[in-house]
């Protein structure tokens, strides 16, 4: 059990990110962290897809380069609105988008390359695949999800991050593991 000895707000907020392949449990963990009172932001791509759907743009997938640029700018917007004195959990960062570009054979836009170098986080939690459930994702099959997962590991290593592995286990245990690392700060 995690005992809370600090508040969610400090002089300079900590930036945490959950990374890993699509459909591996990041969104579920973010929702569980929110229930415990933490600020957890949904993935920028999910917001872009929802906004484009509301505009009636069903062809967003056709131009993958334009899609990556839209997602990058949405992430920039999300980074800017979080007060600097607030701890926050992100679901993916710019580095994840580079991994996606590699798997999908998309040339990363310059703005993405710049942001990946510029924006740093305090801890990176690698959400490991869920092998004991039937995999369902609207955009990726399990093989592609694993390819994105492995590319994500590679890219975070290239940017000198230590990945904290969060193994397959019930959500509450995953959240407890993450918070144990957070409270060490």
C-alpha positions as CSV (number, residue, x, y, z in Angstrom):
1,X,0.0,0.0,0.0
2,X,1.2,3.5,-0.9
3,X,1.1,6.1,1.9
4,X,0.8,9.7,0.7
5,X,3.4,11.9,2.4
6,X,3.6,14.6,-0.2
7,X,1.0,16.7,-2.1
8,X,0.5,16.6,-5.8
9,X,1.8,20.2,-6.1
10,X,5.3,21.2,-5.4
11,X,7.4,24.3,-6.2
12,X,8.3,22.9,-9.6
13,X,6.0,20.1,-10.7
14,X,7.3,16.8,-11.9
15,X,6.6,15.5,-15.3
16,X,5.9,11.7,-15.7
17,X,5.1,9.8,-18.8
18,X,3.6,6.4,-19.4
19,X,4.9,4.8,-22.6
20,X,4.5,1.5,-24.5
21,X,2.7,0.0,-27.3
22,X,-0.9,0.9,-28.1
23,X,-3.5,-1.1,-26.2
24,X,-1.1,-2.0,-23.3
25,X,-3.0,-0.2,-20.6
26,X,-1.7,3.4,-20.5
27,X,-5.1,5.0,-20.7
28,X,-6.5,2.7,-18.0
29,X,-3.6,3.6,-15.7
30,X,-4.1,7.4,-16.4
31,X,-7.7,7.1,-15.5
32,X,-6.8,5.2,-12.3
33,X,-4.3,8.0,-11.4
34,X,-7.0,10.6,-12.0
35,X,-9.3,8.8,-9.6
36,X,-6.6,9.1,-7.0
37,X,-6.4,12.9,-7.6
38,X,-3.5,13.2,-10.0
39,X,-3.5,15.2,-13.1
40,X,-3.3,12.8,-16.0
41,X,-3.5,13.9,-19.6
42,X,-4.8,11.8,-22.4
43,X,-2.8,11.0,-25.4
44,X,-2.5,13.9,-27.9
45,X,-3.4,11.7,-30.9
46,X,-6.7,10.7,-29.3
47,X,-7.6,14.3,-28.9
48,X,-6.6,15.0,-32.5
49,X,-8.7,12.1,-33.8
50,X,-11.7,13.3,-31.8
51,X,-11.4,16.9,-33.0
52,X,-11.0,15.8,-36.6
53,X,-14.0,13.5,-36.3
54,X,-16.1,16.4,-35.0
55,X,-15.0,18.4,-38.0
56,X,-16.2,15.6,-40.3
57,X,-12.6,14.8,-41.4
58,X,-12.7,11.0,-41.9
59,X,-9.6,11.1,-44.1
60,X,-7.1,12.1,-41.4
61,X,-5.3,8.8,-41.8
62,X,-4.6,9.4,-45.5
63,X,-1.8,12.0,-45.0
64,X,0.3,10.5,-42.2
65,X,2.9,13.3,-42.3
66,X,0.2,15.9,-41.7
67,X,-1.3,13.7,-39.0
68,X,2.1,13.6,-37.1
69,X,2.4,17.4,-37.4
70,X,-1.1,17.9,-36.0
71,X,-0.4,15.5,-33.1
72,X,3.0,17.2,-32.4
73,X,1.3,20.6,-32.2
74,X,-1.4,19.2,-29.9
75,X,1.3,17.8,-27.6
76,X,3.0,21.3,-27.6
77,X,-0.3,22.9,-26.6
78,X,-0.9,20.3,-23.8
79,X,2.6,20.9,-22.4
80,X,2.0,24.6,-22.3
81,X,-1.3,24.6,-20.4
82,X,0.0,22.5,-17.5
83,X,1.1,24.9,-14.7
84,X,4.8,24.4,-13.9
85,X,4.1,23.9,-10.2
86,X,1.8,20.9,-10.9
87,X,2.8,17.2,-11.1
88,X,1.4,15.6,-14.3
89,X,1.2,12.2,-15.9
90,X,1.4,12.3,-19.7
91,X,0.3,9.4,-21.9
92,X,3.2,9.6,-24.4
93,X,5.6,12.4,-25.4
94,X,7.3,13.6,-28.5
95,X,9.7,10.7,-28.4
96,X,6.8,8.2,-28.7
97,X,5.8,10.0,-31.9
98,X,9.3,9.4,-33.3
99,X,9.0,5.7,-32.6
100,X,5.6,5.7,-34.4
101,X,7.2,7.5,-37.4
102,X,9.9,4.8,-37.6
103,X,7.4,1.9,-37.5
104,X,5.1,3.6,-40.0
105,X,8.0,4.7,-42.2
106,X,7.2,8.4,-41.9
107,X,9.8,11.1,-42.1
108,X,9.6,13.0,-38.7
109,X,8.8,16.7,-39.2
110,X,11.5,19.1,-38.0
111,X,9.2,20.5,-35.2
112,X,8.9,17.0,-33.8
113,X,12.7,16.4,-33.8
114,X,13.2,19.8,-32.0
115,X,10.5,19.1,-29.4
116,X,11.9,15.6,-28.7
117,X,15.3,17.2,-27.8
118,X,13.8,20.2,-25.9
119,X,11.1,18.7,-23.7
120,X,12.3,16.5,-20.8
121,X,10.4,14.5,-18.3
122,X,11.4,13.4,-14.8
123,X,10.4,9.7,-15.0
124,X,9.4,7.3,-17.8
125,X,7.2,4.3,-17.0
126,X,7.3,1.6,-19.6
127,X,3.9,-0.2,-19.6
128,X,4.6,-3.7,-20.6
129,X,2.3,-5.7,-23.0
130,X,-0.7,-7.5,-21.7
131,X,-0.3,-11.1,-22.9
132,X,-3.1,-12.6,-20.8
133,X,-6.0,-10.7,-22.4
134,X,-7.4,-10.8,-25.9
135,X,-5.9,-7.8,-27.7
136,X,-8.3,-5.3,-29.2
137,X,-7.2,-1.9,-30.7
138,X,-9.1,0.1,-33.3
139,X,-5.9,1.0,-35.3
140,X,-3.2,-1.6,-34.7
141,X,-2.9,-5.3,-34.5
142,X,-0.8,-6.9,-31.8
143,X,2.3,-7.3,-33.9
144,X,2.4,-3.7,-34.9
145,X,1.7,-2.7,-31.3
146,X,4.8,-4.7,-30.3
147,X,6.8,-3.1,-33.0
148,X,5.8,0.4,-31.7
149,X,6.6,-0.8,-28.2
150,X,10.1,-1.9,-29.2
151,X,10.7,1.3,-31.2
152,X,9.6,3.3,-28.1
153,X,12.2,1.5,-25.9
154,X,14.8,2.2,-28.6
155,X,14.0,5.9,-28.9
156,X,13.8,6.6,-25.1
157,X,17.3,5.0,-24.9
158,X,18.6,7.2,-27.6
159,X,17.4,10.2,-25.6
160,X,19.2,8.9,-22.5
161,X,16.1,8.0,-20.4
162,X,16.0,5.2,-17.9
163,X,12.8,3.2,-18.4
164,X,11.0,2.0,-15.3
165,X,9.2,-1.2,-16.3
166,X,5.7,-1.7,-15.2
167,X,4.9,-5.4,-15.8
168,X,1.7,-7.1,-16.6
169,X,-0.5,-7.2,-13.5
170,X,-3.8,-5.8,-12.3
171,X,-4.3,-2.1,-12.8
172,X,-4.3,-1.2,-9.1
173,X,-0.9,-3.0,-8.7
174,X,0.5,-1.1,-11.7
175,X,-0.6,2.2,-10.2
176,X,0.8,1.3,-6.8
177,X,4.2,0.5,-8.4
178,X,4.2,3.8,-10.3
179,X,3.3,5.8,-7.2
180,X,6.0,4.1,-5.2
181,X,8.5,5.6,-7.7
182,X,6.8,9.0,-7.6
183,X,6.9,9.2,-3.9
184,X,10.6,8.5,-3.8
185,X,11.1,11.9,-5.4
